[in-house]
Amino acid sequence: MGLAGSLLVSPWWRGAAAVAAGALPALAFPAPSLWWLAYVALVPWILLARSAGSGRRAACDGWLGGLGYMLAVHHWLLPSLHVFTVVIAALLGALWAPWAWLVRRFLGGAPSQGRTAASLAVVPSAWLMVELVRSWQGLGGPWGLLGSSQWQVTPALRLASVGGVWLVSALLIAVNTAVAVLVVVALAHRRARAGTGNTRTGMGARVSRTGEGFGVPLSPALSPAVAVPAVAGLVAVAAVAGAAWAWAPRPDVAGRVRVAVVQPGVVGEADGGAEKRFAREEALTRSLAGQDPDLVVWGESSVGFDLTDRPDLARRVAALSREVGADILVNVDARRSDRPGIFKSTVLVGPQGPTGDRYDKMRLVPFGEYIPARSLLGWATSVGKAAGEDRRRGDRQVVMDVGHGVRVGPLVCFESAFPDMSRQLTRDGAGLLLAQSATSSFQHSWAPQQHASLGALRAAETGRPMVHATLTGVSSVYGPDGTRVGRPLGTEESAARVYDVPTATGTTAYVRFGDWPVYGAVLVLVALCVTEGLRSLRRRPAPGPHAPRARTAHESPVRHGR
């Protein structure tokens, strides 16, 4: 047995390998941004799951791999949530247990052509179900969906316009599955050749096992024909990408709007941090005079006071609006004067003061802005920087008219990770999507770049430009096709910058048809359940003929035991 195979006999080594295999895809996301790795990063995990000796072991490989994936993608939460980050990753990692069980079910042993072909639909569908379930905001939201790693790949952005990030994820899993099959076939062929060649010298029994790799049990009986569905799957993925590139509707550029992003940079929270931040934002905004912006955008929590309670601040922002000649979109993080509780609200301020347009954040960050089941999990505040008081939620999305023929659809913070929210704003008539964010708590981690990259997917999905404005970076702007507009503002910058943003009309397939890849995945799994159910019924032995009861010589029934 090869060294890898020997080590993976141990449950401990195998568990460590599963965690490492699950963590590998995180390198495809920013900041490393090794986007090409996403096409093969899951192959070790798939090979490990298919080699499991039982379905239970495969499910364990899936759980531990899921833990590794969630921990690697969200590792920047460790300074804030400490050990609770590992607890959450372990709980969510269990979602991958059924996925790995299905990998073994279809690819374990010596799979046939039929099982291999079915795996190219079942394995991606099961992965989409994992991404769908963990995308619920109560479980942390859709941060780190595999398809999001392709934010800078133009063909992938075209696919996103057809089926959203879900279609990109599904095709990535299909490619990984096909590559894993090809690896298994190649290793089996190598082993078979080694065994044939060395049998002549009497060494076949010893050498024939050296083809095992990463714990993959190989069988000489594995037919090379198994590679045919895998190759066909790769060709099909390429064909889908080509069709999307050729025929998917492209956004029709209708004009341009000048959007100014004000990023104050890091400001100490102690000793009047909110007042200092406001003063810096005020100075940066004043520098925009004469640059003719159509809209000025401040980041999340850019105003730390309710503007009704602080009319002096409202007057100062209105004066800035008059000075630069554009409305200013601020974000208020404060206790409201007209309703109980703390809200995070996008507020539009014009030359005469607040216009009345207001959007209250609807989807809050678990533990960062509220604690789910606080009576049960409130102890999280004692081990990390969890929310001391729950923020309140808004109840509807809002589209704001900011003049110059521009209608803006605002999002706050990690709401930009939810495809359905930007899709709904587009259907409601938004011509410009806008996310106000603040990732200063994770300033020197991968989080700011990961967050900014989500804007590319939302723009491509909807065919509308996306502005991602932050307090401390990274602030980015994307055109209606998802490509970057201008130079982003990094985490070390304190600046105000004007972007000429192209606007567009038309409706993408994703906006029109929604999350159809997810519905397709559900149908695949339902069909699998029905097929397996019918198969189990056929395997059940039919009852035999009923034998007549034995009788005595006097024709009385036999009474055993007497």
Secondary structure, DSSP 4 states (H G I P E B T S, - for coil): --HHHHHTTSHHHHHHHHHHHHHGGGGGSTTT--GGGGGTTTHHHHHHHHT-SSHHHHHHHHHHHHHHHHHHHTGGGHHHHTHHHHHHHHHHHGGGHHHHHHHHHHHSSS--HHHHHHHHHHHHHHHHHHHHHHTSGGGT-STT-GGGGGTT-HHHHHHHHHHHHHHHHHHHHHHHHHHHHHHHHHHHHHHHHHHHHHHTTT-HHHHTTTT-BTTB---TT--GGGHHHHHHHHHHHHHHHHHHHHHSPPPEEEEEEEEEEEE-----STTTHHHHHHHHHHHHHHTTTTS--SEEEE-TT-B-S-TTT-HHHHHHHHHHHHHHTSEEEEEEEEE-SSSSSEEEEEEEEETTEEEEEEEE--SPPBTTTB-TTHHHHGGGGGTS---SSPPPPP-S---EE-STT-EEEEEEGGGGG-HHHHHHHHHTT-SEEEEEE--GGGTTSSHHHHHHHHHHHHHHHHTS-EEEEESSS-BEEE-TTS-B-SPPB-TT--EEEEEEEEEEES--HHHHH-SHHHHHHHHHHHHHHHHHHHHHHHHSPPPPP-PPPPB-TTSPBP-TT-
